[in-house]
Amino acid sequence: MAISVALMSAFVVGELTAGFFGHSLALLSDAGHNFADVLALLLSWYALRAANWPSHATRTFGYHRVGILAALANAASLVVIAFFIMWEAAVRLGHPQVASPSGKIMIGAAGAAILVNGIVAWSLHGSAKNDLNVRSAYLHMLGDALSAVGVVAAGIIVAVTRNSLADPIVSVLIGLMILWSSWGILKESVCVLLEGTPVGLDMVAVERAIASAPGVLDVHDLHVWTVGAGVVACSCHVVVAEQSIREGQQVLRAVAEELAHHFHINHTTVQIEVEGCEANEMYCTVRPGGHAGHEHHHSVRFDVRKSETRIPEIRKKPECPNDRTGVNDINDGCSASFWSLGFRI
């Protein structure tokens, strides 16, 4: 990304120099357009660095969403650029202009833009598949490269046919293409920010995979969302038979491993319960300022992080005859009627 920023910056400086000494307003305008691309690359680069910053008390998920915000900003700017191109094309269709005497210079500058934008787009192509932020920057560069191809094609057509309508017609096609390509980024960015289901994930398949894990009787209150590039989170409640805490841990790990292996969900929170939510409520409705659409009752809660188990203070259960210390002994033969586990992988 740093090399791409440096290359585009050098190209902008070159265009500014050529436009200034050649008294070409078109070249100066194109330099301004490419400067906007440099800003888009800088924004994506910053977001990539921010995603590696450690999480802390006020940012418990870290800064992964910075990349999503950068992708949203880049996609929105692409939409603006596309409409601007089509507006200018409409104006020129209504008032055709004679070809500029500096057309050869413009074709030369467009050829250089194809080369530079093509190199930058190619360098970003590999990472664009799995990172929405990088994909937005990639589409910026690809859109500019194709725009430059359109400029060259229109320039040649105008030079051969002397018909200036080729320029705005090609511009409209380029604008429509940019609008179409940016729409997917815009829609996916908004989906992530709204914590929607990740694109392409089959929730029915996720439900079936959890329900098929050994020891799971039912699953409900299922949520899957994207935190950032490469970070997909899931939380769910699973119902099991009356059993020991150790057996519950095995169920929990089986569910988490199933989700990680088949769906690449790498941040999973599973609540194991014997009784609690209604079994028919697959997607729990959470109301602002209140509880979910049903009651959650918890007697015992503990966390499993990797291979380390931590059992915090547990409320006394009066129905357990062996409990004299105020804390249930998990080995005294008295099992909790309901408990939950939190697991991170």
Phi, psi and omega in degrees: 000321180297320179295321179297318178297316180296318181295315179293324178296318179296322179294320178297316178299319179296318179294320178298318180296313180296319180293323181291312182282335179267000179054043182251110178294326180298317179294320178296321178295317179294326176296321176296321177298314181291332175295324175297325176293323177299318178297322178296319178294319178297320179296316179294320179297315178300318181295322178297319178290320181295328181297338180269356178292143183290152175283160179209189189298328181262351176225073189292338176262006181079209186240031181297329183288347177301321178297324179292319177296321178296319178296320179297317179296316179295319179295319179296321179293326177295320178298316179299315180298318181298315179293325178295317179299314182291327176295314178297322179295319179296320178297317182288330175294324178284332180225079181305141180247149176287143181302138182290144177294342179268027182300322180296322178295319180296319179295321178295317179294321178295323177297319177294323179295321177301315182295310184293310180295325177296318179296315181295316179298319179296322180291335181266348189301317183298316182281342184292339183293325188246001183228115182297323179297310179295324180297323179293320177293321178299317180293327174302309183292319180295319178299321178292320179297316179291327176297319179295323175298318178297323178296315179297314181298315180295322179298318179293317180298316179296319181295324183276315187263345184063022180255109185283354180289342181298324182297306180292328179296314177297323180297319178299316179298319179295316179300317178296322180294317179296319180297317180295317182289327182281338183299320179298318178296316181298314182294317181292322179298315179296322179299317180295316181294332176273005181056043176283170177297134179307142182300130177088355181274129180268105183293329177295320178294322178297315179300316181294321180296319178293315182295335182274353179295144181302128176094349182273125178266327182199161177223141177204182181050050186265129179222134175227132181210163179262127176276314180190191182300120177078005181236104178246129184248154179215142170225144180200163172249134174235141180263133179232170176284165176301124186199174180282166179295322180299319178294324177296323176299321180294321176297315181301312181295324179297318179295313182297319179293324178297317180292320180292320185286316187266335186234003179056035174271113191249010176218095190243135172239119183240128175255118179268133181213152175263330176211158180158249185292155174295136186292340184270003180261088184289314182247099186296133178268115179262126182259135180303133177077006181217203180261181178290181183289006176207169183274145174243122179245127183237131177254315182229134178224136172211160184250144172241114179241111186057242181255006184261131180249133179232122180247106179284189182299136183243133180294142182295138176253107186297339183281355182270113186292336184271358185271100180246353185258353184092351178232127181295134173272120185290352180251011185270005177089356179260110183267145178288145179284339180203133178205167183220156181231143173247133185225132176240138173237000000 
